Amino acid sequence: MPHLISDLESAISAATGALFHVKQQRSVGGGCINQALVLSDATDPRRQYFVKTNRAALHGMFVAEAAGLVALGQGMRVPQPIAHGVSGTTAWLVLEYLPLSGSPDPAAMGAALARVHRISPAGAPRFGWEIDNTIGSTPQSNRWHESWIDFWREERLLPQFELARQNGCDFGAAGTKLLDKIPEFFRDYTPQPSLLHGDLWGGNAAGLADGIPVIFDPACYFGDRECDLAMTELFGGFGPRFLAAYHALWPIDAGYAQRKTLYNLYHIINHVNLFGSGYEGQARQMIASLLRGLD
């Protein structure tokens, strides 16, 4: 740990242009994937940084997270990345420390997310991201596609189905049928590429003391904005004021009510792959519901 702290002091000093020496370090929750620390400066204790750590082999995960935060910061408040690197067997990411205070204001959250979704890729419209990243700890391929349908099938659902089969959960003919029928969900709807957070459940958003929303732990890519909206509803959501504020700035297509299940299926199968068979029944029910809706 002393070697790591020394490297962090040097990196923070170099990145900020102000000498930083650790006076206090305290462990905080870093989710189920990373360990986390808050470091305080010896000269000015109000100067604090949030540090995530993991195995050195996972440094690329932090590189992608930093890139995602920079992109999202164009549209709403995020903890700004300061530096990242590897010290011995430990990879680390230093972020701006923000004093979060409970949930974000729902209306402000909806408006801010609509602004983020207005960010589109440079050049011709396409779906993907500049680098691959992770969804939880599962690798997430962001290979560029001109077709959203191809992207969602080839880079999202198909890899999760294949990983589930390797883990002993085969969705069989129903899964194959759903993959074949994905175009039918888009007969009257043509998504445009929007910058997505990619993993926007309630645990990855909070508010500052004044209610300003903050998002973090991204899994960014350019995709259909409905993916983020669907994810906000998967584990509780941000409530009707959130959706109303979003809809006021960028109306939501009527077909979203059906497609949100298609989009959330990706996350539920990922939960099968990360956490086991407890989510398998839910995934099978979602597949059956989607197929019934096409009959």
C-alpha positions, 0 to 999 in steps of 0.5 A, spaced: 500 500 500 505 505 501 508 504 494 501 505 491 500 511 495 506 514 493 504 513 486 497 516 487 501 522 490 505 523 484 500 522 479 495 527 482 500 532 483 502 531 476 495 531 473 493 537 477 499 541 477 499 542 485 503 538 490 499 532 493 501 528 499 496 524 503 494 525 510 488 521 511 485 515 507 479 511 508 476 505 505 469 507 502 464 502 498 466 501 491 461 496 488 461 489 487 467 489 482 472 494 485 475 497 492 475 504 493 479 509 497 478 517 499 484 520 499 485 527 503 491 532 502 496 534 508 496 541 506 488 542 505 484 536 507 478 539 503 482 537 497 480 530 496 480 524 491 476 518 490 480 512 488 478 506 485 483 500 485 483 493 482 487 487 479 493 490 474 490 486 468 483 490 469 487 497 467 483 497 461 477 497 464 479 504 468 481 507 461 474 506 458 471 508 464 475 515 464 473 516 457 466 515 458 466 520 464 469 525 459 464 524 454 458 524 459 461 530 462 459 534 455 452 534 457 451 533 465 455 532 471 460 527 472 466 525 477 472 528 472 477 523 471 484 525 474 489 520 472 489 512 472 495 507 472 498 501 474 502 500 481 505 493 481 499 488 481 494 494 482 490 498 477 487 504 479 483 510 477 483 517 480 477 521 480 474 528 482 471 527 489 464 529 489 460 530 496 454 526 494 447 527 498 442 522 496 438 521 490 438 526 484 432 531 483 428 527 478 426 533 473 433 535 473 436 528 471 431 527 466 433 534 463 440 532 463 439 525 460 436 528 454 442 533 453 447 527 453 443 523 448 443 529 444 451 528 443 452 524 437 458 521 434 463 525 429 462 523 422 457 519 419 451 516 424 454 509 426 453 505 433 459 503 437 464 506 441 471 508 440 474 502 445 471 496 448 469 496 455 465 492 460 458 492 463 459 490 470 465 485 469 463 482 463 467 484 457 462 489 452 464 489 445 463 496 442 465 494 434 462 500 430 456 498 426 452 502 421 446 498 422 443 499 430 439 492 429 446 489 427 449 492 433 444 490 438 444 483 435 451 482 434 455 486 440 449 485 445 444 480 445 448 474 442 454 475 446 450 474 452 446 468 450 453 465 448 456 466 454 450 464 458 450 457 454 458 456 456 455 457 463 450 452 463 444 456 461 442 455 454 436 459 452 435 454 446 430 455 440 427 461 443 433 465 444 435 464 437 428 466 434 428 472 438 435 474 435 432 472 428 426 477 429 429 483 432 428 487 426 420 486 427 421 491 433 423 496 428 418 496 423 416 503 425 422 506 428 429 508 426 434 509 432 439 515 431 446 514 435 446 517 442 451 518 447 449 513 452 451 511 459 450 504 458 448 502 465 444 507 468 440 504 474 439 508 480 445 505 483 449 509 478 446 516 479 446 521 485 445 528 487 449 533 490 446 537 496 443 542 491 439 536 487 444 537 481 444 530 478 451 526 478 452 520 474 458 515 474 460 508 473 459 508 465 459 503 460 458 508 454 457 507 447 453 510 441 446 507 441 439 508 441 437 512 447 431 508 449 436 503 452 438 508 457 431 509 459 429 502 459 435 501 464 432 506 469 426 502 469 429 496 471 431 496 478 426 502 481 427 508 476 427 515 477 420 516 477 414 519 473 417 526 474 424 524 471 420 521 464 416 527 464 422 532 464 425 527 459 419 527 454 418 534 454 425 535 451 425 529 447 418 525 446 419 518 447 416 514 441 410 510 443 414 503 441 418 504 447 413 500 451 415 494 447 422 495 446 424 496 453 423 489 455 428 487 449 433 492 451 433 490 459 433 483 457 441 484 455 442 486 462 438 481 465 442 475 461 448 479 464 446 478 471 445 471 469 452 470 467 455 474 473 450 472 479 447 465 477 441 462 475 437 466 480 435 471 474 434 465 469 427 465 470 426 472 469 430 472 462 426 466 460 419 470 461 422 476 458 424 472 451 417 469 451 413 476 452 417 479 447 415 473 442 408 473 444 408 481 442 410 479 435 405 474 434 
